[in-house]
Amino acid sequence: MLDKDISKHVLLDITKKFPRVHERKDPFYVLISTVLSQRTRDANTDKASRALFEKFPTLYELSKAEIKDVEVLIKQAGMYKQKAERIVKIAKEIVKCYDGKVPRTMDDLIKLKGVGRKTANIVLAVSYGIPAIAVDVHVHRISNRLGIVKTKKPEETERELAKILPKEYWTKLNGAMVNFGQQVCTPRNSKCSTCMFREVCDYGRRNTSGDSEN
């Protein structure tokens, strides 16, 4: 495990050097596209999101959509039957219970069926600028691999990261970790030999111990 100061500097470096720019921050778009992103690649999420929002550009229109029509539009996102049913129900519930406005609190967001803490935190951070740490597979895996945390569940990772990273950086962490996880600290064949954190990362040191560059 890394000590708290080193962990803090590693997290700050990741947020600064691997920033993710969100082109669209509309809460409706962020919420639904995040649900679509579950267990699929970014490229497939983008294609499915574009097709969906071209046909149903507002929550009101999506709430009235036929699930079968939505399935066709989001097929590239995978698990399209479950996701289609889920996002239409979410739209209906927001129209019915929140006057068509995506909630801006954790308690209200996770009341929506199919919305967990990760999705809620992404909406809070990206759309509303509310300090929140969204822990997806990238954040959970990388935080444990680097030795910043030693946790088994994303909720535990979220709590531990909140103790280390200054609050003003919380909204930036998820996107930066995703970029870092895709570009350097990949699930397989990670680029440890060129990683800026290899000297403090046990995993990185093990993977580069025989590398002539080190």
N, C-alpha and C positions, 0 to 999 in steps of 0.2 A: 504493500500500500504506500502511495505517495503521501508526504505530509501535506498539511492543509495549504501552506504557502505555495509549494510547488504545484499542487493541483489547481490552485487559483490562477497561477500564471499560465499554465497549460490551457485552461479553459478560456482565458482572456485572449491568448494567442490564436486559438481556433476561431473565436468569434470575430477577430480582427482580420485574419488572413484567409478565411474561407467564408466570407459573407454571402448570404443568399438574398437576392433582390426579388421581392414579391411584386410582380407587375400589377396584380389585381388584389385589392384589399377589401373589396365588398364582402361583408359578412355572409351573405347568401352564397356567393361564389366560393368563399374559403371553406365554409361549412360543408357544402355538398361535395366539392372536389376533394376534400380531405376524407370524407366517407368513401368516395370512389377510389381513393389511393390505397386503401387497405389491401395488403397482399398483392400488390401489382407494381410494375415499374412506372417511373415518372412519365416516360414517353407514352405509355398506354393510358395513364390517367389524363394526360393533356389532350389526347385525341378524343377520349370519351367525354371529357368536360366540354370541349369545344362543340361537339355534336349535340350534347344535351342542352347547353345554354343557348345555342342558336335556335333550337326548337322551343325551348321553354325558358325565356330570359328572366322571368320573375318567379318569386315564390308562389304567387297566386296562380300563375299558369301551371307550374309544376304540381301544385296541390290538386289540380283538376285533371292531371294527365292519366291516361290509361297505363297501367303497369307494363303491359305488353309493348306499348309504343316506346316506353323508356328502356326496356330490355334491349331493343334493337339498337338504340342510340349508344348505349354504354357497354356493348358486348365486349369491346376490346379491354375493358377494365378488369375482366375476370369476375367470377362469382356474380355475374350480372343479374341473375334472377333474384338473389337475396338482396343485392344492392339496390335494384330497381324498387323493390317493395319497400325497402328501408327508407330511401330518400323521398319517395312519395308520401309515406307516413309522416316523416319529419316535416315536410312542407305543410301537410294538412294540419299537424299539431301546432306549428308556429302561427299559421293563419288563424286557427281557432282560439288558441290560448294566449298568443302574444301579439295580436293585431297585425300579423304579417311581418313583425320585426324580429330578427334573430336575437335571442337573449344575450345579455352582456355580463352575466354572472355564472360562475361555475355551477352553483346549485340548480339554476334554471336550465342550463345547457345539458347537464347530465340527466335531467328528467326526460329528455327527448330519447325515445327508444332508438338504440343503435349508436348513441353518442357517449363515448367514454371520456375519461380524463384527458387522454392525449388529444383527441379531436377538440374537446372544449378548450384546452389550453392553447391550441393553435389558433382558434378563433379569437380568444381573448388577446393573445399576443399580436397576431398579424392584423386583425381587423380593428381592434379597439385600443391597441397600444397599452394594454393592461399587463403589468409584470406577471409572467407565467412561464413555467418551464415545461414544454411539451416533450415527453419522453416516449419516443418510438423505438423501433428495433435498433436503429443506428445509435441513438443516444445511450440506450441501455447497454448495448454491446461494447461500444467504444469506451464508455466511462469505466466499465469493469475491466476491459482489456488493458487500458492504460494504468489501472491501479488507483484511479481517483476514488472509486467506490468499490465496495464488495457487497453486492446486493443480488437478490434472486428475482425480485419483482420490480416492474417499472415504477410503481408507486413509491417503493423504497428508494429507488434511484432519484426520483424527483425530490424527495425530502432531503436526501443527502447533498445533492447538487445545490439546493437552495441555501444550505448552510455555508457553502464554499464560495459560490459566485455572487458578486455584488448584484443587487436587485436591478440596477439599471441595464444590466446585460442579459437578463433572463429572456427577453423577447427575441434576442438574436441567436440564442444558443442552438435551438432546434435546426434551423436552416443551415447554420454553419457546420453543425455536426453531420448533417446529411451530406453536405458537399465534401467534407473531410472524409467521411465514410465511403463515398463513391470514388473519390480521387486518390486517396492515400491508404487509409485504414480499412481496406475492403474486407468483406467476410472471408474470402479466400484469396490466396496469393497477394497478401497485403504488401505494400511497397515500403517495408521497414527500412531498407538500406538507404532510402532517400528521405525518410521521415525526420522532421525536425525534433521530434520527441524521443527518438530511439535511445538516447543516452539515459533517460529517466524511466523508460518503459521496460519492465521485465520481459514482456512479450517481444518487444523490439530487439532487446539485447540478445535474447535467445535465438531469434531469427537471423541476426546478423553476426553472430559470434564467429562464423567461419568465413565471413565476407572480407575479401582482401581490401576493400575500401575503408574498413574500420580499423 
